[in-house]
Amino acid sequence: MKEHISKQDLHLFEENILTKYRKNDSPLMQVLQESQNLYGCVPIEVQEVIGKHFRISPAKINGVVSFYSMFTLEPNGKNTVGVCLGTACYVKGGERLLDRVSERLEINLGETTKDGMFTLAPTRCVGACSSAPVIMVNDNIHGKVTSDDIPNIIEQYNK
Amino acid sequence: MANLKQIKKETLEQNPSLLNPVYKMHEKEVRVVLRNCDVIDPEDINQYIARDGYFALEKALALPPVEVIELMKESGLRGRGGGGFPTGKKWEFAYNNVSDTKYIICNADEGDPGAFMDRSVLEQDPHSVIEGMIIAGYSIGAHTGYVYVRAEYPLAAKRLQLAIDNAVELGILGECVLDTDYSLNIEIRLGAGAFVCGEETALIASIEGERGMSRIKPPYPAAKGLFGKPTIINNVETLSNVPQIIFNGPKWFKSFGTKDSPGTKVFALAGKVKYNGLIEVPMGITLGEIIHDIGKGVGKKRQFKAVLTGGPSGGCLTEKHLNESVDFDNLVRLGSMMGSGGMIVLDDHDCMVDIAKFYLDFSVDESCGKCTPCREGTIQMFKLLEKISDGTGTVEDIEKLRDLSVSVKESSLCGLGMTAPNPVLSTLEHFYDEYLEHVNDKRCKSSSCKGLINEYFITDKCTGCTICARRCPVQCISGSLKEQHTIDPSICIRCGECFASCNFDAIITK
């Protein structure tokens, strides 16, 4: 699933994106976010380019990448499904929904389906507690979900 | 420069509905922070101005910073992020620390699971937060501001950026704010999914491009904060209160709430109550008024059991606390805390051991790993709770859990670890019997702990509505329409889907 980022792409990344942050006091978080948005991940080769550009040791960059749950080393699937496990969703059966979604997609939490369509991402509170329980697919929130709704929700994105 | 009065007049002529009284969910509500939510178009700065927006800024800029700080101190506003530290005092510390560079940071890293006050304010009234930030920045002498927004709130970040851009266009932000010689630039920084970054020293580390790990205080950020410079960090709701206090005066603000906790508080009411949503009430209101009057209770079929406040750092309050006043100091006295304002209501289908385990799981996940008590202690506490909930626990385990909770609380480095044991301690205090039932009788009354359930069973209360049969993921429930159904225990995977779906309490566990 993971595509290799070519030398040329890496060069463009440095040229077009990293240079924007030259004057910034602390650019690391922002450039990591740029990579995550662009490639869907922050692979080692990108970390190396960032390190060279800003003179930050690769060990430190890797430490930051591994600390935050939003940064990944491998790209996520085309759609990211998150079954909210915030407190409000939890008491309204969020964990059961997660089990049903996991069965339906035949993957565990944190995994990506073989066809690369879905990643089941760990999700803590998306701030839509009044619609609990909630399933978030990409940036869309589906509220008051019951297990009956799951096939429909998944199918909507399966294209 | 923008002529605020002119903009206000023109916008009101075009949108007379902006003059309508503030919408209220319930008569007991008082909307100060939420006054513009659902009223103005958050992407139109003119509508904010039409509702007296940025007039407080104009007023503040005409005063020397010390007087603005004095007004804040007089108002008695306390930090709405959970700790309740007096905002005016915080500003005064930062003001007194002489430095060429100072920073103002808005903490919009609302991580408490089950709370969404800040998200609503950021999405629906972003200018109120920006105005609060400018006033705060002016008071302490900061010329750079950051809003640290959690990455899970993309719309909030988008609207905030738009609000910043529009304010700059009108000369309200940037160089020479409203034609004075004060300048402030505000930038948005996105989080990357770490709860601990809501702790101020961890938040600073994150903006600096480090792992979001907290450090020992003092020095407090007001002395040594971002890049080692004096910094004040205020939460979204706190900042949103600021313009209102400056505009209407501290006396007006103190007319709401209690003596030591003046003003209002926004709560995110969720869980097993009929009305789920945001409410803003004066401090000092009783818990019962919030849950039963405004929230309309848990419904006839279920029984109110407890309410969780303060999220993973707080505790639970029960039936006997319904007449207690909701304010900073009283909630701490009762063994919980205000927190950022999440209120999750539980009914008799929720198990307190399971809830404590849920919060601990969260704290284990989110501990930054720097100090041992929090990193290792929370995991051991979680393991003990797991034993208790899967039926292998003993009374000694409960005592071990209590001892460990106290140690973690006393010896952790930052707020996350110091408060992580609270849900355990609080449930132990109020629901000790339930813990005992789990270890002695191997029974979970509310049918939540899977390890203690041997069998699901359908009683004669069943009306044959078929909903459980349809929900069952392994099709082990059979029966015809309008006739009592049965569960085949040899196929049943004990997922609890049927139990949760039954509207007639016909399914019981053994």
HADDOCK unambig.tbl for C-alpha pairs under 7 A between the chains (distance, minus, plus):
assign (segid A and resid 26 and name CA) (segid B and resid 207 and name CA) 6.98 0.50 0.50
assign (segid A and resid 26 and name CA) (segid B and resid 208 and name CA) 5.15 0.50 0.50
assign (segid A and resid 26 and name CA) (segid B and resid 209 and name CA) 5.60 0.50 0.50
assign (segid A and resid 27 and name CA) (segid B and resid 209 and name CA) 6.72 0.50 0.50
assign (segid A and resid 28 and name CA) (segid B and resid 209 and name CA) 5.00 0.50 0.50
assign (segid A and resid 29 and name CA) (segid B and resid 209 and name CA) 5.26 0.50 0.50
assign (segid A and resid 63 and name CA) (segid B and resid 211 and name CA) 6.97 0.50 0.50
assign (segid A and resid 64 and name CA) (segid B and resid 210 and name CA) 6.17 0.50 0.50
assign (segid A and resid 64 and name CA) (segid B and resid 211 and name CA) 4.97 0.50 0.50
assign (segid A and resid 67 and name CA) (segid B and resid 211 and name CA) 6.10 0.50 0.50
assign (segid A and resid 68 and name CA) (segid B and resid 192 and name CA) 5.53 0.50 0.50
assign (segid A and resid 68 and name CA) (segid B and resid 193 and name CA) 5.71 0.50 0.50
assign (segid A and resid 68 and name CA) (segid B and resid 194 and name CA) 5.78 0.50 0.50
assign (segid A and resid 69 and name CA) (segid B and resid 192 and name CA) 6.52 0.50 0.50
assign (segid A and resid 69 and name CA) (segid B and resid 193 and name CA) 5.25 0.50 0.50
assign (segid A and resid 69 and name CA) (segid B and resid 194 and name CA) 6.69 0.50 0.50
assign (segid A and resid 70 and name CA) (segid B and resid 192 and name CA) 5.03 0.50 0.50
assign (segid A and resid 70 and name CA) (segid B and resid 193 and name CA) 5.43 0.50 0.50
assign (segid A and resid 86 and name CA) (segid B and resid 113 and name CA) 4.43 0.50 0.50
assign (segid A and resid 86 and name CA) (segid B and resid 114 and name CA) 5.52 0.50 0.50
assign (segid A and resid 87 and name CA) (segid B and resid 113 and name CA) 5.50 0.50 0.50
assign (segid A and resid 87 and name CA) (segid B and resid 114 and name CA) 5.09 0.50 0.50
assign (segid A and resid 88 and name CA) (segid B and resid 114 and name CA) 5.24 0.50 0.50
assign (segid A and resid 88 and name CA) (segid B and resid 270 and name CA) 5.91 0.50 0.50
assign (segid A and resid 88 and name CA) (segid B and resid 271 and name CA) 4.88 0.50 0.50
assign (segid A and resid 88 and name CA) (segid B and resid 344 and name CA) 6.25 0.50 0.50
assign (segid A and resid 91 and name CA) (segid B and resid 271 and name CA) 6.56 0.50 0.50
assign (segid A and resid 91 and name CA) (segid B and resid 350 and name CA) 6.99 0.50 0.50
assign (segid A and resid 92 and name CA) (segid B and resid 271 and name CA) 6.89 0.50 0.50
assign (segid A and resid 124 and name CA) (segid B and resid 113 and name CA) 6.34 0.50 0.50
assign (segid A and resid 125 and name CA) (segid B and resid 113 and name CA) 4.87 0.50 0.50
assign (segid A and resid 125 and name CA) (segid B and resid 114 and name CA) 6.30 0.50 0.50
assign (segid A and resid 126 and name CA) (segid B and resid 152 and name CA) 6.27 0.50 0.50
assign (segid A and resid 127 and name CA) (segid B and resid 114 and name CA) 6.84 0.50 0.50
assign (segid A and resid 127 and name CA) (segid B and resid 115 and name CA) 6.24 0.50 0.50
assign (segid A and resid 127 and name CA) (segid B and resid 116 and name CA) 4.67 0.50 0.50
assign (segid A and resid 127 and name CA) (segid B and resid 119 and name CA) 6.91 0.50 0.50
assign (segid A and resid 128 and name CA) (segid B and resid 116 and name CA) 6.85 0.50 0.50
assign (segid A and resid 129 and name CA) (segid B and resid 114 and name CA) 5.86 0.50 0.50
assign (segid A and resid 129 and name CA) (segid B and resid 270 and name CA) 6.10 0.50 0.50
assign (segid A and resid 130 and name CA) (segid B and resid 270 and name CA) 5.74 0.50 0.50
assign (segid A and resid 130 and name CA) (segid B and resid 276 and name CA) 4.76 0.50 0.50
assign (segid A and resid 130 and name CA) (segid B and resid 277 and name CA) 5.16 0.50 0.50
assign (segid A and resid 147 and name CA) (segid B and resid 471 and name CA) 6.76 0.50 0.50
assign (segid A and resid 148 and name CA) (segid B and resid 471 and name CA) 6.70 0.50 0.50
